[in-house]
Structure formats: C-alpha cells, structure tokens
Amino acid sequence: MRTARSLAVVLPVVAALLAGCGLQSASTFTPQAAPGAIQSIAGVDGAQVTVGSKNFTEQLILGKIAVIALQVAGFSVADRTNIPGAAPSRAGQVSGEIDMQWEYTGTGWLNYLAMPEGIPDQQEQYEAVRDADAANGISWLPPAEANNTYAFAVRSEARADLGNVTSLSDVAALPVDERTFCVESEFATRSDGFQPMLEAYGIPLGSPQGVPRENVRVLDTGAVYTATDGGDCNFGEVFTTDGRIESLDLTVLEDDRGYFPAYNIAPVVRTDTLEEHPEIADVFAQITPLLTDEVMIGLNGRVDVQGEEPADVAYAWMKSVGLVS
C-alpha cells in the first residue's frame, strides 16, 4: 500500500488487461440489510454503481461497508471488491470500471500521483490529493479520522520499565541498550523510512549514541508484531489500524515530531459518477465520521484474529451503530 513509486507505467498496462477480461471479485457475498440511518434515496431507481477494493483485510471490510450502504440507498451494486493490489484497483477506477472505492490519502499522493514526499498534516494531505487528483476525473470525499500510517509500538506491560514511554521522542531519553527495534524489510531500506526517521528524532542509526545497528532486527511484517510482543525488541514497526495492536496489547507511540505521512481513509468516487448521483456523497458522509483508528483496529481484529468474514464484520458494525438494520 505504501510503496512510494510512480504507477505511470503500470497503470496503462493493467488498464488494458482489465478492459479485456474485466475485474472479478473473489467473494461477492454480502449480507442483506435494511435501512437505518442510511435510507433509500428517492429517484435512484436501482442505478448501477460498481464498488472496488484491494485485497487486504481492512480494504475488504471497507469495501463491503460501501456495498451494503449503497445497496440500502437503492443502488444496484456490482461488487468488485478483493482486487489483487493497488495498481489494478487504481487502474480500474481511472478506466471507468470502478465507480467507488476507499483509498488512503498518502497512497493517492505518493503512489498514484508520484509526489516526492508525503504531508504529515492530515487535512493538508487530504486537500492536496483531492485537488491534484481532480484532473484525473477522481473525486476524494472528506476523509475519516482513521489514519493507517506507519508507527512504532511497545508491549504495554514493558512501558513501566521503559520510563512510561508515550512518544518517539521519549525513546531518545532511554539508555542506548534499550533502543531496540524490529522493522520490516521495506521500511528498513526506503528513503523515507527507518533511517531518516531515527535522524528526525535525534538517534541516528549506526551511532553508538543513537541506535547501534545490532539493536535492529529486520523481519517479515507479521513477525514484527510477534517479536515485539515477545520482547525480542522494545519497539516494533506497525500499521496504526492493524487488529494485532489490540489483540497483542501493544501501545502505539505518538509521532510527536510529525515524521510519518498521513494515510487517512477516504471514499473516492469517479467524478462523472458523482455528478450523475451526488447523493453518494451524502451516503458516505454518514459513515466516514464513524471510522476512527479504534474502530478499524477492532474490525480488522475480528477478521485477522477471530477469523470472521469481512462481509459479516462490515454488516454487524453497520447495524451496531444504526446505519442499517
């Protein structure tokens, strides 16, 4: 999701493939729902809308939320969730096969628009990607509070022994031998990743007074969480809405110097679709304000930790907050 490189070469190729065979969803099951706060919209009359999503847990849940919401509002929804990767999902929307999907402000800015660096301020990042992507016929609706960005977490039971650290700046006050990190390979090597982050916080990598290289373990993404929970390192790289944060009782440290770009979740709609059916914005205006980091951690955990189906999790949450019945 976060590899900051241009998709300018990939997108035309993928778009051509999509035009030939069409996007297909691996799981089109969606529970039946009735109106709640979301009501059937007069005049929609079963107008066709195609919803897409990428194929990782959070995107599958969000995709099903969109499918359910638009069906209840009266649209005839083609479910094209579970698309394998950012390039084909973006290409599907640019080419017109996908009308709506959820995206991340940082992904749009860095990956799709190939900007050189992200913007930590969440509102500024949203406005920048909204304004720039308008030229591509893509409309970004207001984002959620949920911000699925990079972070570092500590096992909660160890915080007292580490001076009750709450922020990344607090790490600099720890003895050098306590500044131990687990990171995944991409973040360890990227130009806006681990090494410049340490420099931003005044604890440079490779320095005896900063973070010695032997204090860093490079692991697969899933192994970072378990290693952090097991005490193999004090601070592990995480994604801020991952369900394992809650299930492993990890505490996310504040990025108090604003190093990490914003990756707020936002509904993204083709501009021509939105002009034809402006009511779509009203539907998502009821959903987006409810999506916080805590909500997404809980929903993601129900799939990744408890083994529930994304569609069932989406419907149960929407029903619990009164969006549908």
SVG drawing of the C-alpha trace seen along z (x, -y; Angstrom):
<svg xmlns="http://www.w3.org/2000/svg" viewBox="-38 -22 67 40">
<polyline fill="none" stroke="black" stroke-width="0.4" points="0.0,0.0 2.8,-2.4 5.5,-1.9 6.1,-5.4 6.8,-4.9 5.0,-6.0 2.4,-3.8 2.5,-5.7 4.0,-2.8 2.0,-0.1 -1.5,-1.6 -1.9,-1.6 -0.8,2.0 -3.2,3.0 -6.0,1.0 -5.6,2.8 -5.8,6.1 -8.9,5.0 -10.6,3.9 -10.1,7.3 -11.3,9.5 -13.0,7.3 -12.4,7.2 -13.7,10.1 -14.4,10.3 -13.3,13.4 -16.2,13.1 -19.4,11.4 -21.4,12.5 -22.9,9.6 -25.5,9.9 -28.9,8.4 -29.5,5.2 -32.5,2.8 -32.5,-1.0 -31.3,-2.5 -29.7,-6.0 -29.0,-5.3 -32.3,-5.5 -33.4,-4.6 -32.9,-7.6 -35.8,-8.7 -35.0,-8.7 -32.1,-6.3 -34.2,-3.5 -31.6,-0.9 -28.9,-2.9 -25.7,-0.8 -22.7,-1.5 -19.5,0.6 -17.6,0.8 -14.0,2.0 -11.4,2.6 -7.9,4.0 -7.4,7.5 -6.1,7.0 -8.3,7.2 -9.1,3.5 -9.9,2.9 -12.2,6.0 -14.1,4.7 -14.4,1.2 -15.4,2.5 -18.3,4.5 -19.4,1.4 -19.6,-0.5 -21.5,2.3 -24.1,2.6 -24.5,-1.2 -25.1,-1.8 -27.5,1.2 -29.6,-0.1 -29.6,-3.6 -31.2,-2.0 -28.4,-1.5 -27.8,1.7 -24.2,2.5 -21.7,4.6 -19.3,6.0 -15.7,5.9 -14.0,5.9 -10.9,8.1 -8.8,6.7 -5.2,8.0 -3.2,4.9 -3.0,1.1 -2.2,0.9 -5.2,2.8 -7.6,1.2 -6.4,-2.3 -6.4,-1.3 -10.0,0.0 -11.2,-3.3 -9.3,-5.5 -10.5,-3.4 -14.2,-3.6 -14.7,0.0 -14.8,-1.1 -17.1,-3.9 -16.2,-4.0 -13.6,-2.6 -11.9,-3.6 -8.4,-4.9 -5.7,-6.3 -4.6,-10.0 -0.9,-9.1 -1.3,-6.3 -3.0,-8.6 -0.4,-11.3 2.8,-9.1 1.8,-6.1 -0.7,-7.3 0.4,-10.9 4.1,-10.1 4.8,-13.1 8.2,-13.0 7.2,-13.1 4.1,-12.9 2.5,-15.5 2.2,-14.7 -0.7,-17.2 -3.8,-15.2 -6.0,-17.9 -3.3,-19.4 -2.6,-15.9 -6.3,-15.4 -6.7,-18.7 -3.5,-18.3 -4.5,-14.8 -8.1,-15.9 -7.1,-18.9 -4.4,-17.2 -6.5,-14.0 -9.4,-16.1 -7.6,-16.4 -7.8,-12.6 -11.6,-12.6 -11.4,-11.3 -13.2,-13.0 -12.0,-12.5 -14.8,-12.8 -13.9,-14.0 -11.7,-11.5 -12.1,-9.6 -10.2,-10.2 -8.8,-6.7 -5.2,-7.1 -3.5,-3.8 0.0,-5.1 3.3,-3.8 4.0,-3.9 6.1,-2.2 4.6,-0.3 5.8,1.1 4.3,4.0 2.2,2.4 3.5,4.4 7.0,3.1 6.2,-0.6 6.8,-1.0 10.3,0.5 11.0,-1.9 10.0,-5.1 6.4,-5.0 7.3,-6.0 4.4,-7.6 6.1,-9.1 9.0,-8.5 10.8,-11.5 10.8,-9.5 12.9,-6.8 15.8,-9.2 15.9,-9.5 16.3,-5.8 19.7,-4.1 21.2,-3.0 20.8,0.7 17.0,0.2 16.7,-1.4 15.9,1.9 13.8,2.1 12.0,4.6 11.2,3.4 10.1,5.0 12.5,5.0 10.8,2.4 10.6,-0.2 14.2,0.6 15.6,-0.4 13.3,-3.0 14.5,-6.6 11.6,-7.9 11.8,-5.0 13.6,-3.9 17.0,-5.6 15.7,-9.1 13.0,-8.6 15.8,-8.0 17.6,-11.0 14.5,-13.1 14.3,-12.0 18.0,-12.6 19.0,-9.0 20.8,-8.2 21.3,-4.6 24.8,-3.2 25.8,-5.7 27.0,-4.5 25.0,-7.4 22.0,-6.7 20.8,-3.3 23.6,-0.8 22.9,1.5 23.0,4.5 19.9,3.1 17.8,3.5 16.1,6.7 14.7,6.9 11.8,9.3 8.7,10.1 5.7,7.9 3.8,10.4 6.9,11.4 7.5,7.8 4.3,7.9 5.1,11.2 8.7,10.3 7.7,7.0 5.0,8.8 7.6,11.4 10.2,8.9 12.7,9.6 12.8,5.8 11.3,2.9 9.8,1.1 8.2,2.6 7.0,1.1 3.2,1.3 0.4,0.0 -1.8,-2.1 -5.2,-0.3 -3.9,3.2 -6.0,5.5 -3.0,7.2 -2.2,4.0 -5.2,4.6 -5.0,8.4 -1.3,8.3 -1.9,5.4 0.6,3.1 0.8,-0.6 1.4,-2.9 3.9,-5.7 2.9,-9.2 4.8,-10.5 5.2,-13.8 7.5,-15.4 5.1,-14.5 7.5,-12.4 5.1,-9.9 2.8,-11.0 -0.9,-10.9 -2.8,-7.9 -6.4,-8.8 -9.1,-6.6 -11.4,-8.4 -14.2,-7.4 -13.0,-8.0 -15.6,-8.3 -15.3,-8.9 -16.3,-12.5 -18.7,-11.6 -20.4,-9.1 -20.7,-11.7 -22.1,-14.3 -24.7,-11.9 -25.5,-10.7 -24.5,-13.4 -26.4,-11.5 -23.4,-9.2 -21.6,-11.9 -24.5,-12.1 -24.4,-8.3 -20.7,-8.3 -21.0,-11.5 -22.9,-9.3 -20.2,-6.6 -16.9,-8.3 -17.1,-10.3 -17.5,-7.0 -14.3,-5.4 -11.6,-6.0 -8.4,-4.2 -10.0,-2.4 -13.0,-1.2 -10.7,0.0 -8.4,1.9 -11.4,3.6 -12.9,4.5 -9.6,5.7 -9.0,7.8 -12.3,9.6 -11.1,10.8 -7.4,11.3 -7.5,12.5 -11.0,14.0 -11.4,15.4 -14.7,13.8 -15.7,12.9 -15.2,9.3 -18.7,9.1 -20.2,10.3 -18.0,7.9 -19.0,5.0 -22.7,5.7 -22.5,6.3 -20.7,3.0 -23.1,1.0 -26.0,2.5 -24.5,1.8 -24.1,-1.9 -27.5,-2.2 -26.5,-2.8 -28.6,0.2 -30.9,2.7"/>
</svg>
